[in-house]
Amino acid sequence: MSLWLLRNAVQLMTIHKSKGLEFKYVFLLNMDKAFNRQDSSSAIILSRQKGIGIKYVADVDLDAQDPHAPKQIRISMETLPYQQNAEELKLASLSEQMRLLYVAMTRAETKLYLVGKGNQAKLQERKWGTSQNGRLSSSLRSQLTNFQDWLYAIQSVFGKENLAYQTRFVTDQELTDEQIGLVEQVDPIPVDDLTGNRQSEDIRRALDILENVDRLNSLYQAAIELPSVRTPSQIKKFYEPVMDSEGLDIMDAPRSYQPQLTFELPDFGKKKQVTGAQIGSAVHELMQRIPLDQPVTKTSIRQALTQVQADAAVKKGIDLAKIEAFFATELVS
């Protein structure tokens, strides 16, 4: 069987691309990858509430005895508005990373694997602090720099509780070919044999389409060069008389000629189907708007839903019961 016909294959995608999708088994890789904080290193940081924050840059004269020493140096200091905006940007970035992790962890139906690299001894020796009101302290959460640290901190602080996940360290000795096995290709495909190659079929089809387009362009060159552009609304208005008379008066045709309507008029009012990606984006925004300073109830979820910028059909596709059940789990409480 050709490789392109195989089903149940591994699908690779980003977390953003997986919105609205579900899979039996999900592997989330590179959990130890540090969060991207390049925005916080800029010389200027803007805030909607506090305005602009900039670094103070100054040239300072030096009175050095060494003739080879520089006469002047440039220093850069963070102003108070800059520090406040940087802290606000940091918290906003961490909040976005938490929402991203939520999206990734809720794609799995049966089992979720979170994979990262780390030194077991160093992780165990690290001080993870204590819980505050049943959660990791806000100071600790703001200091951690990747998903793996978040999850290991939860395990260290709440290890005596019945957590929804387990941690296992795998050494290099357990990753040998003898231990994990090798994937063998039973029927190797000759390099020069393009039989059943989907890519070559797609290319052939694309060339046929291009050839047909070129032929149509040649036949209707005069129509293509007409200096007229019609929008969908103009086209609809143009065909409105047809709706009443069910026919058209053809220019330069005898008046006795009454053509019959043999085509369906375009319907520009058809509604598009709601996609899983749209529902996923709406759920993402809903999770941002749910207030967490009070117990999450169905009423508070519905109130937050009214603030979500999405069509009514998309909101209707959100399962509020599942969201309420999520906030009742041990992972959240």
C-alpha positions in Angstrom: 0.0 0.0 0.0 1.3 3.4 -0.9 2.4 5.6 2.1 -0.1 8.4 1.1 -3.0 5.9 1.5 -2.2 5.0 5.1 -4.7 6.1 7.7 -4.3 6.5 11.5 -1.0 8.3 10.8 0.6 10.8 13.2 -0.5 14.4 12.6 1.9 17.2 13.3 0.5 20.7 14.1 0.9 23.8 16.2 -1.3 24.4 19.3 -3.0 27.2 17.5 -3.8 25.0 14.5 -5.3 22.3 16.8 -8.1 24.6 18.1 -11.5 23.0 17.9 -10.0 19.5 17.1 -9.8 16.4 19.3 -7.6 13.3 19.0 -7.5 10.0 20.9 -3.8 10.4 21.9 -1.9 13.7 22.0 1.8 14.3 22.5 2.8 17.8 23.5 6.5 18.2 22.9 9.2 20.6 24.1 7.5 21.3 27.4 10.9 22.6 28.7 11.1 25.3 26.0 11.4 28.8 27.5 8.6 31.3 26.9 9.3 34.0 24.3 9.8 37.3 26.2 11.5 39.3 23.5 8.9 42.0 23.8 10.0 42.8 27.3 13.5 43.6 26.2 12.5 46.5 24.0 13.6 50.0 24.9 10.0 51.2 24.8 7.0 49.3 26.3 3.4 50.6 25.8 0.5 50.1 28.1 -3.2 50.8 27.4 -3.7 51.9 31.0 -0.4 53.4 32.0 0.8 54.8 28.7 4.5 54.7 27.5 7.4 53.5 29.4 11.0 54.1 28.2 14.5 53.3 29.3 16.6 56.3 30.3 19.8 56.5 28.2 22.6 58.9 29.1 26.2 59.6 28.2 28.4 59.9 31.3 31.8 61.5 31.3 34.6 59.6 32.9 37.5 61.0 34.8 39.9 58.1 34.3 43.7 58.3 34.9 44.4 55.7 32.3 44.9 57.5 28.9 43.6 54.4 27.1 40.4 54.3 29.1 37.2 55.6 27.4 36.4 59.3 28.1 32.7 58.6 28.0 30.3 55.7 28.5 26.6 55.2 27.8 24.4 53.9 30.5 20.8 52.7 30.3 18.4 52.6 33.3 14.8 51.4 33.5 12.4 54.2 34.6 9.6 53.5 37.0 6.9 53.6 34.2 9.1 51.2 32.1 9.3 48.7 35.1 5.5 48.9 35.6 4.8 48.3 32.0 7.3 45.5 31.8 5.6 43.8 34.8 2.2 44.2 33.1 3.5 42.8 29.9 5.1 39.9 31.7 1.8 39.0 33.4 -0.1 39.3 30.2 2.4 37.0 28.4 2.2 34.4 31.2 -1.6 34.5 31.1 -1.5 33.9 27.3 0.8 31.0 27.9 -1.6 29.5 30.4 -4.4 29.8 27.9 -2.3 28.2 25.3 -1.4 25.3 27.6 -5.2 24.8 28.3 -5.9 24.6 24.6 -3.2 22.0 24.1 -4.1 19.8 27.1 -7.8 19.7 26.1 -7.2 18.2 22.7 -6.8 14.7 24.0 -9.8 12.3 24.3 -8.1 9.2 25.8 -4.5 10.1 26.9 -2.2 13.1 27.0 1.6 12.8 26.9 3.6 15.9 28.0 7.2 15.5 26.9 10.2 17.6 27.9 13.9 17.4 28.9 15.3 18.0 32.4 17.7 16.9 35.0 15.9 14.9 37.6 18.3 15.7 40.5 18.2 19.4 39.8 14.4 19.5 39.5 14.0 17.6 42.8 16.5 19.9 44.6 14.8 23.0 43.4 12.7 24.9 45.9 9.1 25.1 44.7 7.6 26.9 47.7 4.2 26.2 49.3 0.6 26.6 48.2 -1.5 29.7 48.8 -5.2 29.2 49.0 -4.9 25.9 47.2 -2.8 27.3 44.4 0.8 28.0 43.5 1.9 31.4 44.8 1.7 34.2 42.3 5.3 35.1 42.9 6.4 31.5 42.0 4.2 31.4 38.9 5.6 34.6 37.6 9.2 33.3 38.0 8.7 30.1 36.1 9.8 30.2 32.5 8.2 27.1 30.8 5.3 24.7 30.9 7.4 21.9 32.4 8.3 24.0 35.4 4.6 24.8 36.0 3.6 21.1 36.0 6.6 20.0 38.1 5.9 22.8 40.6 2.3 21.5 40.9 3.5 18.0 41.5 6.1 19.1 44.1 3.7 21.3 46.1 0.5 19.2 45.8 2.3 15.8 45.5 0.2 14.3 48.4 -3.0 15.0 46.6 -4.5 12.8 43.8 -3.2 14.6 40.8 -4.6 14.0 37.3 -1.1 13.2 35.9 2.0 11.2 36.7 5.7 12.1 36.0 8.2 9.7 34.7 11.9 10.3 34.0 13.4 8.4 31.0 17.2 8.0 30.8 19.3 7.6 27.7 19.8 3.9 28.5 16.1 3.4 28.0 16.1 5.0 24.6 18.3 2.6 22.7 17.2 0.8 19.6 16.9 -2.4 21.5 14.5 -0.9 24.0 12.2 1.1 21.8 12.6 -0.8 18.6 12.9 0.3 15.0 10.3 1.1 12.4 10.8 -1.1 9.4 9.4 -0.4 5.9 8.1 -3.6 4.6 7.7 -2.6 1.0 10.3 0.0 0.0 9.2 2.4 -2.7 11.7 2.8 -5.6 12.9 6.4 -5.9 12.2 6.6 -9.6 8.9 4.8 -9.5 6.1 7.4 -9.4 3.2 5.0 -9.6 0.6 5.9 -7.1 2.5 9.1 -6.1 -0.2 11.6 -5.1 2.1 14.5 -5.6 2.7 13.6 -9.3 -1.1 13.2 -9.7 -1.7 16.6 -8.2 0.9 18.2 -10.4 -0.7 16.6 -13.5 -4.1 17.9 -12.4 -2.8 21.3 -11.8 -1.2 21.5 -15.3 -4.5 20.4 -16.8 -6.3 23.2 -15.0 -3.7 25.8 -16.1 -4.1 24.6 -19.7 -7.9 24.9 -19.5 -7.6 28.4 -18.0 -5.2 29.5 -20.7 -7.7 28.2 -23.4 -10.6 30.0 -21.8 -8.6 33.2 -21.6 -7.9 33.0 -25.3 -11.5 32.4 -26.2 -12.9 35.2 -24.0 -10.1 37.7 -24.3 -12.5 40.5 -25.3 -14.7 39.9 -22.2 -11.7 39.8 -19.9 -10.6 43.2 -21.1 -13.9 44.9 -20.4 -13.2 47.8 -18.1 -16.1 46.9 -15.8 -16.1 45.6 -12.3 -19.2 44.4 -10.5 -19.5 43.6 -6.8 -21.7 40.8 -5.5 -24.4 43.4 -4.5 -24.3 44.9 -8.0 -24.7 41.4 -9.6 -27.6 40.6 -7.3 -29.3 43.9 -8.2 -28.7 43.2 -11.9 -30.5 39.9 -11.7 -33.5 41.2 -9.6 -35.7 41.6 -12.6 -35.2 37.9 -13.4 -36.9 37.1 -10.1 -40.1 38.8 -11.2 -40.2 37.8 -14.8 -38.3 34.6 -14.8 -36.6 35.7 -18.0 -34.2 38.1 -19.6 -34.4 40.6 -22.4 -31.4 39.9 -24.5 -29.8 42.9 -26.2 -29.9 43.0 -30.0 -32.3 40.0 -30.0 -35.8 39.9 -31.7 -38.5 41.0 -29.3 -40.4 37.8 -29.9 -37.6 35.8 -28.4 -38.3 34.9 -24.8 -35.5 32.8 -23.3 -36.3 30.5 -20.4 -34.4 30.8 -17.1 -32.2 27.7 -17.0 -29.9 28.5 -14.1 -30.2 29.1 -10.4 -29.7 32.6 -9.2 -26.8 33.1 -6.8 -27.9 33.3 -3.2 -25.7 35.7 -1.3 -27.6 35.3 1.9 -26.5 31.7 2.6 -25.0 31.3 6.1 -21.7 29.5 6.4 -21.4 26.5 8.6 -19.9 27.0 12.0 -16.4 25.4 12.1 -14.6 23.8 15.0 -11.9 26.4 14.8 -14.5 29.2 15.3 -15.9 27.4 18.3 -12.3 26.8 19.6 -11.5 30.5 19.3 -14.7 31.5 21.0 -14.0 29.1 23.9 -10.5 30.5 24.1 -11.9 34.1 24.5 -14.6 32.8 27.0 -11.9 31.3 29.2 -10.2 34.7 29.3 -13.3 36.5 30.3 -14.5 34.2 33.1 -13.8 36.0 36.4 -11.6 33.8 38.7 -11.8 35.9 41.8 -15.0 34.2 42.8 -16.4 30.6 42.4 -17.1 29.8 38.8 -20.8 29.0 38.2 -23.0 28.5 35.2 -24.4 32.0 35.7 -20.9 33.6 35.7 -20.0 31.6 32.6 -23.2 32.8 30.8 -22.4 36.4 31.7 -18.9 36.0 30.4 -20.3 34.5 27.2 -22.2 37.7 26.5 -18.9 39.5 26.2 -17.4 37.1 23.7 -17.0 38.6 20.2 -18.6 35.8 18.1 -21.8 35.1 16.2 -24.8 33.6 18.0 -24.4 30.4 16.1 -20.8 30.0 17.3 -21.8 30.7 20.9 -24.5 28.1 20.6 -22.0 25.5 19.7 -20.0 26.0 23.0 -20.7 23.3 25.6 -21.1 25.4 28.8 -21.6 22.2 30.9 -18.1 20.9 30.0 -16.6 24.3 30.9 -18.4 24.3 34.3 -17.3 20.7 34.9 -13.7 21.7 34.1 -13.6 24.3 36.8 -15.0 21.7 39.3 -12.0 19.3 38.7 -9.1 19.0 41.1 -6.8 20.4 38.5 -8.5 23.8 38.9 -9.7 23.7 42.5 
